[in-house]
Amino acid sequence: MVTKITLVRHGQSTGNAAECFTGQTDVALSPTGIEQAKLTAMALANESFTAIYSSDLQRARITAQIIADAHNLEVKEDPNLREINLGIFQGKSFKEVAQNYPQEFQAISRRDPDVVIPQGESHAMLRNRVISSFNEIISRHNNGHILLVIHGGVIFHINHYILGINPKDNFKLSYKISNCSIHRYELLEEARWRIVSLNDESHLPKKINSTNIKSFSDFSIISEQIFGCS
């Protein structure tokens, strides 16, 4: 039997729209994010989920609830699925951090797993808590279809775990993880995975999924530089 895992990144948050380092700050969905969540719910309406999990941060939890409403399932919140704790960067713009914390900005841009953001955590700490929780969730729903509504950094580390990428090689691979994108995997047997789709945003019209942010270089480029995804 096959265990299906579907990952969805939360809809655009007010922090995303403001070009800020959000991390574990509990910001709301923007109006665009709510629309993205509704369109994602429609795209997933005919799926047969056996369980729905989300981060306990509201941008993920509310996205998950909008999707769950069509499935008569309770959203199970897991704080271990939170985004990386960005410490002193949280709430500050990319431009502000780059100007006022140049050394720290460069360190996190390299995505070294062992660099701890002041008052925050490292990518290694994020990966450890996320993968531990991910495997525990899978063990509870063997042969089921699990939906996880989570964050870009969390999806990044789950992807790398499934693909067998060494954390020391985080910087070598970059790709998009768009707001409300869908990522599908199948666990065929222990440690044997099938990739079904990555960053599927076909259900989101381009005008809705566009950030139109240009004030600090380019939002997607900066996000990819820092987290490995945009």
Disulfide bonds with the S-S distance in Angstrom:
none
